[in-house]
Every structure is written in structure tokens, then in C-alpha cells.
Amino acid sequence: MERQTHPFGARCRNALLPLTFFLGCTPLGLVPRSANAQDATVPDSISVLAGYAWPSRYYGTAGRGFTYSGIYGHTFAPHFSFEVNVNGSTFDTAVPAGTDFYQYGAAVDLVYSASDHRTSFLTPYALVGLGGVYDDFIPQRAAGGAFTLEAGVGLVTAPLFENGIRLRIDARWVRDSNEGGHSEYRGIAGIYIPLGQRTPPAQVLPPTTTVREVVREVIKEVPHPWVDTDGDGVDDGHDKCPNSPPGSKVDSTGCVVPDQTIELKGVTFNLNQAVLTHNAETVLDMVVVAFVGQPSLRAEIAGHTDSVGSPRYNAILSQHRAEAVRAYLIEHGVRPDQVTAHGYGKTRLLIDPERSENDREHNRRIELRALDSGVSTP
């Protein structure tokens, strides 16, 4: 009876059945085994390969086909291993309204590896083996089981990933004994999966004699490099008040001296408001560190405006701005008794008269007036 044409999807499912069976039944599956010093130096493995087949035209094939193999390998001696190869092939007949031929088989191969997989970038190998196949061919006289003889060569690469997976390439000649015998050639490639890295037995080294030389240790004191982190002119090793405000005058111990005025450049506010800008907060963060590092430091926060506007308006605005700076410092760690706030409005202009916006910008400022400990300034 003539067979029906198989759709491509059905062909693939039919061809992959032996490979699925192999993966399910292979000892230990894909679970790596623990290291054992008594095991061989190269781990057992699973290989999954697929590729092109060149079958004999004697049975009516078109001389081309698809083939696949699932291989379990066991190393029993240095450079030598056995492999169980479960395989299948689909041969194209090129017959319209006909069917492709199928072949299912298994073989046991003896493999010789030229080098150690663990240390070589490429490991060439050669193999010979015996097996059997079932040929699902037409006519029915060509179908049935047969013995096979195979030989081949191939390469296994170094690991491609941390889990040890490698690339494997294989070329084989297969002799099928069906009806007097015919030859097939297969070129396949895929992945080689080691089933656990094993370590060789530890070498027992002969006892050795150690000669120790007694060396007299001489300790020489090396002076520390001169470092001034806050830039106040006093090195860190002698600075008792670290993180002095930029531009401030300090004594020989690095502490801010009283009776000086330090302009806090960059402390600005929103237009006609006492709301600190983000840049102002960044500058004040450094001022906080200075007060924390010098607990005895007392200072007045002085607010100043330009000459635009009434004296009363400017006095109120400068007071609010000075108080906003004081509140920020206290909120971030400065003690309340260390700082006071006073608004001077436009009574202490740096530039008078103002002839430009640049002059007015210089007059709008916040100053830090360092005082003697416990002294306040009206």
C-alpha cells in the first residue's frame, strides 16, 4: 500500500522521538555529579548533535537528508572512552506525492581523544563502532533491521560558558548491511555537555628541607606628607578645627579667629523672598561642618540688600533671609547658641552709589561675622 506524504512538522516529530527517548533514559541525565578522586580525569558527557546526511542512492533516495544524534560518553582510561550513540535520519526521496525514508539506530563507539578536554583549546578525536539500525524504506523488501559499522573523526572545543558546555563537530562514515550493504556519510555539529568536573588524585610530594634566612628588621620613621584638607594653611596633623569656612582667617591651630567678616559666596535666594536656593544649601552644608568641628565658634549671620526699595522693606527682607540661613544651620547640626541673625537692609552697601546690576548683586549678600566666644554684636 502506498504511504501518504508527511507534513514537515510531522516529519520532525517522528525524527526526534529517539533523541527524546535518549535524553530521558541517559544515566544521570544532565545533573552534574560530585567530584571523586577515583574517577577518570575527563568527565562523562552528553552530546546533542544534528546535521546533514548523504545516504546511498541504491534505495531510491535523492542522496541527501537530515540526521541527528544523542550521545552519552564514559571515559574509562586516559584518552579513551566509550560512547552510546542513539541516532535517527530522514532521507529525501524527491518523489512527488511519495514519502521520505526514515532510519533509527544505535551504536557503541570506541573513541580516542588526542588531548585532555580540560586543558586543550581544541581536542581532536577518532572513533570506530558497531551498532544496528531499522530502515523504514520502500519497497518493503528494503525495510527492516540491519547491523552497522561506523568510523569517524571530530573536534571538541574548549568551554564556551562557565557551565562547561563546548562545541562538538563530527564527520562519520556508516556502513549499513541491509541488502548486501551500502555506505552513508554524515556531517553533524552540536553541543558537548560535561556531567561534572572531576579532579585527579592529589600528588604526594616528597618531604623537603626549608632553609630560612634570619633578617634583621630595621624600622625607619618616615615623615608624613604635608596635607591641608580644608585649605586654611594649617596641616591636618596640627589642625584642631578642621573644615574651616572657605576664605576665613585662622590661628596656628587652624581655628577661626574672631572679629572677622566672611562673605558666604553662593548663598542666594529666590527673587524678593527668603527662600534658599539649592546652591545656597550646598554652601551652607560646608559651614555646618565648620561649626561642628569648632564648638567654641560663635558668629552672627548678617543679611544685606541692595539700595532698591524702601529702607523698611529691605530691613525686613534682610532679617528674614538671615534668619533663614540660621534656621538651616541649626536644622543641620549647629547649636542655637553658636549663631545669631541680623538684617542690615541697605545700611551697609559695599558699593555706593550703585551704577549697574552687577553693583547691586555685590551688595545683596550674606556674611558670617566671627565673634569672641559668648559675645554677641548688636
C-alpha positions as CSV (number, residue, x, y, z in Angstrom):
1,M,0.0,0.0,0.0
2,E,1.4,3.4,-0.9
3,R,2.2,5.7,2.0
4,Q,0.9,9.3,2.4
5,T,3.1,12.4,2.3
6,H,4.1,13.5,5.8
7,P,3.8,17.3,6.6
8,F,7.2,18.8,7.6
9,G,6.1,19.2,11.3
10,A,5.1,15.5,11.4
11,R,8.4,14.5,10.0
12,C,10.3,16.5,12.6
13,R,8.3,15.0,15.5
14,N,8.8,11.5,14.1
15,A,12.5,12.0,13.6
16,L,13.0,13.4,17.1
17,L,11.4,10.5,19.0
18,P,14.6,8.5,19.5
19,L,16.5,11.6,20.7
20,T,13.8,12.4,23.3
21,F,14.0,8.8,24.5
22,F,17.8,9.1,24.8
23,L,17.7,12.3,26.9
24,G,15.1,10.8,29.2
25,C,16.9,7.5,29.7
26,T,20.6,8.6,29.8
27,P,22.1,7.8,33.2
28,L,22.2,10.8,35.5
29,G,20.6,13.0,32.8
30,L,22.1,16.5,32.8
31,V,22.7,16.7,36.5
32,P,26.4,17.2,37.3
33,R,28.0,14.6,39.5
34,S,30.2,15.5,42.5
35,A,33.9,15.3,42.2
36,N,35.5,12.0,43.1
37,A,39.3,11.5,43.2
38,Q,38.9,7.9,41.9
39,D,37.1,8.9,38.7
40,A,38.8,9.4,35.3
41,T,40.5,12.7,34.7
42,V,38.0,13.7,31.9
43,P,34.3,13.8,32.9
44,D,31.5,11.8,31.4
45,S,29.4,13.7,28.9
46,I,26.3,14.1,26.8
47,S,26.4,15.4,23.3
48,V,23.4,16.6,21.2
49,L,24.2,16.9,17.5
50,A,22.4,17.4,14.2
51,G,23.4,17.9,10.6
52,Y,23.4,16.7,7.0
53,A,23.4,13.1,5.7
54,W,24.5,11.7,2.4
55,P,22.7,8.3,2.0
56,S,23.2,5.7,-0.7
57,R,21.0,6.2,-3.8
58,Y,20.6,2.5,-4.1
59,Y,17.4,2.6,-2.2
60,G,15.9,5.4,-4.2
61,T,16.9,8.4,-2.1
62,A,17.9,11.7,-3.6
63,G,21.3,11.5,-1.9
64,R,20.5,14.0,0.8
65,G,18.9,14.0,4.2
66,F,18.8,15.2,7.8
67,T,20.4,13.3,10.7
68,Y,20.7,13.8,14.5
69,S,22.4,12.0,17.4
70,G,22.2,11.9,21.2
71,I,25.5,10.6,22.6
72,Y,26.4,9.5,26.1
73,G,30.2,9.2,26.7
74,H,32.1,7.5,29.5
75,T,35.8,7.8,29.9
76,F,37.5,4.7,31.2
77,A,41.2,5.5,30.7
78,P,43.3,8.5,29.7
79,H,42.4,9.4,26.1
80,F,39.9,6.5,25.7
81,S,36.2,6.4,26.2
82,F,33.0,4.5,25.2
83,E,30.1,6.3,23.6
84,V,26.5,5.2,23.2
85,N,25.0,6.9,20.2
86,V,21.2,6.9,19.7
87,N,20.5,8.4,16.2
88,G,17.9,8.9,13.6
89,S,17.8,10.1,10.0
90,T,15.3,11.3,7.4
91,F,16.3,10.7,3.8
92,D,14.7,12.7,0.9
93,T,13.3,10.6,-1.9
94,A,12.3,13.6,-4.1
95,V,9.3,11.5,-5.2
96,P,6.2,13.7,-5.7
97,A,3.3,12.5,-3.6
98,G,5.6,10.0,-2.0
99,T,7.2,9.8,1.4
100,D,10.7,10.3,2.8
101,F,12.6,7.3,4.2
102,Y,13.4,7.0,7.9
103,Q,16.2,5.3,9.8
104,Y,16.5,4.7,13.5
105,G,19.6,3.3,15.1
106,A,22.1,3.0,18.0
107,A,25.8,2.2,18.2
108,V,28.6,1.8,20.7
109,D,31.8,3.5,19.7
110,L,35.3,3.4,21.0
111,V,36.8,6.9,21.0
112,Y,40.4,8.0,21.1
113,S,41.0,11.7,22.2
114,A,44.3,13.2,21.2
115,S,44.4,15.5,24.3
116,D,42.7,16.3,27.6
117,H,39.4,18.2,27.2
118,R,40.0,20.2,30.3
119,T,43.3,21.8,29.2
120,S,43.2,21.9,25.4
121,F,41.7,24.6,23.2
122,L,40.7,22.0,20.6
123,T,40.6,18.2,21.2
124,P,40.6,16.1,18.0
125,Y,39.4,12.6,18.3
126,A,38.8,9.5,16.2
127,L,36.2,6.7,16.7
128,V,35.1,3.2,15.4
129,G,32.0,1.4,16.4
130,L,29.3,-1.2,15.9
131,G,25.6,-0.9,16.0
132,G,22.2,-1.6,14.5
133,V,19.5,0.3,12.6
134,Y,16.0,-0.1,11.5
135,D,15.4,1.1,7.9
136,D,11.9,2.3,7.2
137,F,12.2,2.2,3.4
138,I,10.1,1.4,0.3
139,P,9.8,-1.1,-1.2
140,Q,9.1,-3.3,1.8
141,R,11.9,-5.6,0.9
142,A,14.3,-2.8,1.7
143,A,12.8,-2.2,5.2
144,G,14.0,-4.0,8.3
145,G,16.8,-4.2,10.8
146,A,20.5,-4.4,9.9
147,F,23.9,-4.2,11.5
148,T,26.1,-1.1,11.1
149,L,29.8,-0.4,11.2
150,E,31.0,3.2,11.6
151,A,34.1,5.3,11.8
152,G,34.7,9.0,12.1
153,V,36.7,12.0,13.3
154,G,35.8,15.1,15.1
155,L,36.8,18.1,17.3
156,V,35.6,19.3,20.7
157,T,36.4,22.9,21.7
158,A,37.3,24.5,25.0
159,P,34.3,25.5,27.2
160,L,32.2,28.3,25.7
161,F,30.5,29.2,29.0
162,E,31.1,28.9,32.8
163,N,29.0,25.7,33.0
164,G,31.5,23.9,30.8
165,I,29.4,23.5,27.6
166,R,31.5,23.0,24.5
167,L,31.1,22.9,20.7
168,R,31.4,19.5,19.0
169,I,31.9,18.8,15.3
170,D,31.7,15.3,13.9
171,A,32.1,13.6,10.5
172,R,31.2,9.9,10.1
173,W,31.1,7.0,7.6
174,V,28.4,4.4,8.3
175,R,28.2,1.1,6.6
176,D,24.6,-0.4,6.6
177,S,24.5,-4.2,6.0
178,N,21.0,-4.0,4.6
179,E,20.6,-5.9,1.2
180,G,24.3,-6.5,0.7
181,G,25.4,-3.3,2.3
182,H,25.6,0.4,1.5
183,S,27.5,3.4,2.8
184,E,26.3,6.7,4.3
185,Y,28.2,9.8,5.2
186,R,27.1,12.2,8.0
187,G,28.3,15.7,9.0
188,I,26.9,16.8,12.4
189,A,27.6,19.5,14.9
190,G,26.2,20.5,18.3
191,I,27.0,20.8,22.0
192,Y,29.1,18.7,24.3
193,I,27.9,18.8,27.9
194,P,30.3,17.5,30.7
195,L,28.5,15.8,33.6
196,G,30.7,17.1,36.4
197,Q,34.3,18.2,36.6
198,R,36.5,15.7,38.3
199,T,39.8,16.4,39.9
200,P,42.8,13.9,39.6
201,P,44.2,12.4,42.8
202,A,46.4,14.8,44.7
203,Q,50.1,14.2,44.2
204,V,52.0,13.2,47.3
205,L,55.2,15.3,47.2
206,P,58.4,14.1,48.9
207,P,59.5,15.9,52.1
208,T,61.6,19.0,51.5
209,T,64.1,20.8,53.6
210,T,63.4,24.5,54.1
211,V,66.4,26.9,54.7
212,R,65.3,30.1,56.5
213,E,67.4,33.2,56.5
214,V,67.2,35.4,59.5
215,V,66.9,39.0,58.5
216,R,67.2,41.9,61.0
217,E,64.4,44.3,60.6
218,V,65.2,48.0,60.7
219,I,62.3,50.3,61.2
220,K,62.9,53.8,59.9
221,E,60.4,56.5,60.6
222,V,59.2,58.3,57.5
223,P,57.7,61.8,57.9
224,H,54.1,62.1,56.9
225,P,53.4,64.2,53.9
226,W,52.1,67.7,54.5
227,V,48.3,67.7,53.9
228,D,45.9,70.6,54.3
229,T,42.4,69.3,53.6
230,D,40.4,72.4,54.3
231,G,43.0,74.8,52.7
232,D,43.3,77.1,55.7
233,G,47.1,77.0,55.8
234,V,47.4,74.6,58.8
235,D,48.3,70.9,58.0
236,D,45.8,68.2,59.1
237,G,48.2,66.9,61.7
238,H,48.1,70.2,63.7
239,D,44.6,71.4,62.7
240,K,42.4,71.3,65.8
241,C,39.4,72.9,63.9
242,P,39.1,71.0,60.6
243,N,36.8,72.2,57.8
244,S,37.2,75.9,58.4
245,P,34.9,78.1,56.2
246,P,36.5,78.9,52.9
247,G,38.2,82.4,53.0
248,S,38.3,82.6,56.8
249,K,41.4,83.6,58.8
250,V,42.6,81.0,61.3
251,D,45.2,80.9,64.1
252,S,48.2,78.5,64.3
253,T,45.9,75.6,65.4
254,G,43.5,76.1,62.4
255,C,40.6,77.6,64.4
256,V,38.7,80.7,63.1
257,V,39.9,83.9,64.8
258,P,37.2,86.3,66.0
259,D,36.4,89.8,64.7
260,Q,36.4,89.0,61.0
261,T,33.7,89.0,58.4
262,I,33.4,86.2,55.9
263,E,31.2,86.6,52.8
264,L,29.3,83.4,52.1
265,K,29.5,83.5,48.3
266,G,26.9,81.4,46.6
267,V,24.2,81.8,49.4
268,T,21.4,83.2,47.3
269,F,17.6,83.4,47.5
270,N,14.5,83.4,45.2
271,L,13.6,86.9,44.0
272,N,12.2,89.1,46.8
273,Q,11.9,86.0,49.1
274,A,13.8,84.5,52.0
275,V,13.8,81.0,50.4
276,L,17.2,79.5,50.0
277,T,18.2,78.2,46.5
278,H,19.7,74.7,46.1
279,N,23.2,76.2,45.5
280,A,22.9,78.1,48.8
281,E,22.2,74.9,50.7
282,T,25.3,73.3,49.3
283,V,27.4,76.2,50.5
284,L,25.8,76.1,54.0
285,D,26.5,72.4,54.3
286,M,30.2,73.2,54.4
287,V,29.6,76.0,57.0
288,V,27.8,73.4,59.2
289,V,30.8,71.2,59.3
290,A,33.0,74.2,60.4
291,F,30.8,74.9,63.4
292,V,30.7,71.2,64.4
293,G,34.5,71.0,64.1
294,Q,35.0,74.1,66.3
295,P,32.4,74.0,69.1
296,S,33.6,77.3,70.6
297,L,33.0,79.3,67.4
298,R,30.3,82.0,67.7
299,A,29.1,84.0,64.8
300,E,26.4,86.4,63.5
301,I,24.6,85.8,60.3
302,A,24.3,89.2,58.6
303,G,21.9,89.8,55.8
304,H,22.3,92.7,53.3
305,T,20.3,94.0,50.4
306,D,20.9,96.5,47.5
307,S,19.6,100.1,47.5
308,V,16.4,99.4,45.5
309,G,13.3,99.7,47.6
310,S,12.3,101.4,50.9
311,P,14.5,101.1,54.0
312,R,11.8,99.3,55.9
313,Y,11.1,96.7,53.2
314,N,14.9,96.0,52.8
315,A,15.4,95.7,56.6
316,I,12.6,93.2,56.9
317,L,13.7,91.2,53.9
318,S,17.4,91.0,55.0
319,Q,16.3,90.0,58.5
320,H,14.1,87.1,57.1
321,R,17.0,86.0,54.9
322,A,19.5,86.0,57.8
323,E,17.0,84.0,59.9
324,A,16.5,81.5,57.1
325,V,20.3,80.9,57.0
326,R,20.4,80.5,60.8
327,A,17.5,78.1,60.8
328,Y,19.1,75.9,58.1
329,L,22.4,75.7,60.1
330,I,20.6,74.8,63.3
331,E,18.5,72.2,61.5
332,H,21.7,70.5,60.2
333,G,23.7,70.3,63.4
334,V,24.8,73.8,64.6
335,R,23.9,74.6,68.2
336,P,21.5,77.5,68.5
337,D,23.8,79.4,70.9
338,Q,26.5,79.4,68.2
339,V,24.7,81.6,65.7
340,T,22.5,84.8,65.7
341,A,20.8,86.5,62.8
342,H,20.6,90.2,62.0
343,G,19.3,92.0,58.9
344,Y,21.0,95.3,58.0
345,G,18.9,96.1,54.9
346,K,20.7,98.6,52.7
347,T,22.6,100.4,55.5
348,R,26.0,98.7,54.8
349,L,26.4,98.9,51.0
350,L,29.7,97.7,49.6
351,I,29.3,99.8,46.5
352,D,27.6,103.2,46.9
353,P,26.2,104.6,44.7
354,E,25.2,101.6,42.6
355,R,25.6,102.2,38.9
356,S,24.7,98.7,37.5
357,E,23.0,95.5,38.2
358,N,26.4,94.0,38.9
359,D,26.9,96.6,41.7
360,R,23.5,95.7,43.2
361,E,24.4,92.0,43.0
362,H,27.6,92.6,45.1
363,N,25.5,94.5,47.7
364,R,23.0,91.6,48.1
365,R,24.9,89.2,50.3
366,I,25.1,87.0,53.4
367,E,28.0,87.4,55.7
368,L,29.4,85.3,58.6
369,R,30.8,87.6,61.3
370,A,33.0,85.6,63.7
371,L,32.8,86.7,67.3
372,D,34.6,86.0,70.5
373,S,33.1,83.1,72.5
374,G,29.9,84.1,74.2
375,V,29.9,87.7,72.7
376,S,27.1,89.0,70.6
377,T,27.1,92.0,68.3
378,P,24.2,94.5,68.0
